[in-house]
Amino acid sequence: MPPLTGPASGTVRIDLSGKVALVTGGGYGMGRASARRFAACGAAVVVADIDRVTGEETVESIRSAGGTATFVEVDVGESDGVRDMVAATVAAYGGLDYAHNNAGIIEDQEPVTRFPEQLWDRIIRTNLTGTFLCLKYEIPAMLERGGGAIVNVASETTYKGNAGDVAYTASKHGVVGLTQVTGLRYARRGIRINVIAPGNIETGIVERARRYMSPEQVRYMETVMPIGRLGRPEEVAELVVWLCSDAASLINATRVAVDSGWHVS
Ligand SMILES: NC(=O)c1ccc[n+]([C@@H]2O[C@H](COP(=O)([O-])OP(=O)(O)OC[C@H]3O[C@@H](n4cnc5c(N)ncnc54)[C@H](O)[C@@H]3O)[C@@H](O)[C@H]2O)c1
């Protein structure tokens, strides 16, 4: 793994020394990049993931670069686990300042008329209920601290529809709504809550999609964004950490695209 700072990350100086950040889905993809970026800016980081092996790899990469991090195993769709994840964060580092509710899955391949109901439940549970549960338990911890910032994760699919991704698209629209409701609710109590909408980013989701897509579909996925390439997780991490920082003090309840302009194309 590259060092914590480098050409694709660490270009903007943000000092989060003494702060505590929680990243769900921190074991891989964008979550890993954000966890590493938070740590590079001086925050203590809790890497939470359903996958212990990759989560601990993220922690190790942060520690070996001189940062501070701990792993917590969690299924974000499970209430007690999310409650315990936040409690473990507070126990480990004394509070919670920032949360990146990033864990998510995409497995849709069927049109709505054939869409398996169990799969619907699984995707909604992880992406939407998971974000709800994180907000539910993170916000009280942030209020204890006097404020904080949260970045949820939606998707390009919340800007323009496509004919697939049934449950995924529905779940991500829900995340945008949750972000608006909660962002408005807590603005005067010192907590900003925003949501990012990434385009196609080179992560586990894209790696897995390559396995079932035709070569033409892969090429389309990789080049469809205006910039003509996939995004890098580190490019998204820059936005996440900046949105949490005081530099973004007036940005709240807002969806921010990170897709080189795909959503307006
Ligand atoms: N990659 C893209 O092109 C893209 C585009 C738009 C939005 N997103 C969103 O970005 C977020 C991160 O995805 P990624 O692309 O980095 O994917 P990824 O598969 O590389 O990483 C997702 C991480 O979440 C973890 N995870 C999955 N289910 C979990 C659960 N129930 N509890 C805790 N952890 C769980 C996985 O173990 C993994 O480490 C997701 O919400 C995804 O929907 C991705």
The ligand as an SDF file (V2000), in Angstrom:
LIG
                    3D

 44 48  0  0  0  0  0  0  0  0999 V2000
  -17.5680    2.0260   -6.2990 N   0  0  0  0  0  0  0  0  0  0  0  0
  -18.4660    2.7760   -6.8730 C   0  0  0  0  0  0  0  0  0  0  0  0
  -18.4110    2.9940   -8.0940 O   0  0  0  0  0  0  0  0  0  0  0  0
  -19.5710    3.4010   -6.0490 C   0  0  0  0  0  0  0  0  0  0  0  0
  -20.3520    4.3850   -6.6580 C   0  0  0  0  0  0  0  0  0  0  0  0
  -21.3480    5.0180   -5.9200 C   0  0  0  0  0  0  0  0  0  0  0  0
  -21.5240    4.6770   -4.5870 C   0  0  0  0  0  0  0  0  0  0  0  0
  -20.7570    3.7000   -4.0220 N   0  0  0  0  0  0  0  0  0  0  0  0
  -20.9820    3.4210   -2.5970 C   0  0  0  0  0  0  0  0  0  0  0  0
  -19.7710    3.6040   -1.9010 O   0  0  0  0  0  0  0  0  0  0  0  0
  -19.8010    2.8670   -0.6850 C   0  0  0  0  0  0  0  0  0  0  0  0
  -18.5000    2.1060   -0.5370 C   0  0  0  0  0  0  0  0  0  0  0  0
  -18.4500    1.1150   -1.5250 O   0  0  0  0  0  0  0  0  0  0  0  0
  -17.1160    0.7040   -2.3030 P   0  0  0  0  0  0  0  0  0  0  0  0
  -17.3550    1.0190   -3.7140 O   0  0  0  0  0  0  0  0  0  0  0  0
  -15.9300    1.2460   -1.6010 O   0  0  0  0  0  0  0  0  0  0  0  0
  -17.2530   -0.8770   -2.1430 O   0  0  0  0  0  0  0  0  0  0  0  0
  -16.3170   -1.9960   -1.5140 P   0  0  0  0  0  0  0  0  0  0  0  0
  -17.0540   -3.2700   -1.7550 O   0  0  0  0  0  0  0  0  0  0  0  0
  -14.9220   -1.8660   -2.0220 O   0  0  0  0  0  0  0  0  0  0  0  0
  -16.2980   -1.6610    0.0390 O   0  0  0  0  0  0  0  0  0  0  0  0
  -17.4330   -1.7900    0.8330 C   0  0  0  0  0  0  0  0  0  0  0  0
  -17.0260   -2.1810    2.2410 C   0  0  0  0  0  0  0  0  0  0  0  0
  -18.2280   -2.2660    3.0360 O   0  0  0  0  0  0  0  0  0  0  0  0
  -18.1640   -3.4480    3.8100 C   0  0  0  0  0  0  0  0  0  0  0  0
  -19.5130   -3.9070    4.1460 N   0  0  0  0  0  0  0  0  0  0  0  0
  -20.4280   -4.4690    3.3130 C   0  0  0  0  0  0  0  0  0  0  0  0
  -21.5470   -4.7680    3.9900 N   0  0  0  0  0  0  0  0  0  0  0  0
  -21.3420   -4.3680    5.2740 C   0  0  0  0  0  0  0  0  0  0  0  0
  -22.1420   -4.4120    6.4430 C   0  0  0  0  0  0  0  0  0  0  0  0
  -23.3760   -4.9430    6.4450 N   0  0  0  0  0  0  0  0  0  0  0  0
  -21.6240   -3.9080    7.5920 N   0  0  0  0  0  0  0  0  0  0  0  0
  -20.3710   -3.3950    7.6160 C   0  0  0  0  0  0  0  0  0  0  0  0
  -19.5660   -3.3410    6.5460 N   0  0  0  0  0  0  0  0  0  0  0  0
  -20.0490   -3.8260    5.3840 C   0  0  0  0  0  0  0  0  0  0  0  0
  -17.4030   -4.4440    2.9440 C   0  0  0  0  0  0  0  0  0  0  0  0
  -16.8690   -5.5230    3.7090 O   0  0  0  0  0  0  0  0  0  0  0  0
  -16.3490   -3.5530    2.3090 C   0  0  0  0  0  0  0  0  0  0  0  0
  -15.1790   -3.4640    3.1050 O   0  0  0  0  0  0  0  0  0  0  0  0
  -21.0470    1.9860   -0.7670 C   0  0  0  0  0  0  0  0  0  0  0  0
  -22.0790    2.5680    0.0210 O   0  0  0  0  0  0  0  0  0  0  0  0
  -21.4050    2.0270   -2.2270 C   0  0  0  0  0  0  0  0  0  0  0  0
  -22.7700    1.8110   -2.4580 O   0  0  0  0  0  0  0  0  0  0  0  0
  -19.7970    3.0480   -4.7240 C   0  0  0  0  0  0  0  0  0  0  0  0
  1  2  1  0
  2  3  2  0
  2  4  1  0
  4  5  1  0
  4 44  2  0
  5  6  2  0
  6  7  1  0
  7  8  2  0
  8  9  1  0
  8 44  1  0
  9 10  1  0
  9 42  1  0
 10 11  1  0
 11 12  1  0
 11 40  1  0
 12 13  1  0
 13 14  1  0
 14 15  2  0
 14 16  1  0
 14 17  1  0
 17 18  1  0
 18 19  2  0
 18 20  1  0
 18 21  1  0
 21 22  1  0
 22 23  1  0
 23 24  1  0
 23 38  1  0
 24 25  1  0
 25 26  1  0
 25 36  1  0
 26 27  1  0
 26 35  1  0
 27 28  2  0
 28 29  1  0
 29 30  1  0
 29 35  2  0
 30 31  1  0
 30 32  2  0
 32 33  1  0
 33 34  2  0
 34 35  1  0
 36 37  1  0
 36 38  1  0
 38 39  1  0
 40 41  1  0
 40 42  1  0
 42 43  1  0
M  CHG  2   8   1  16  -1
M  END
$$$$
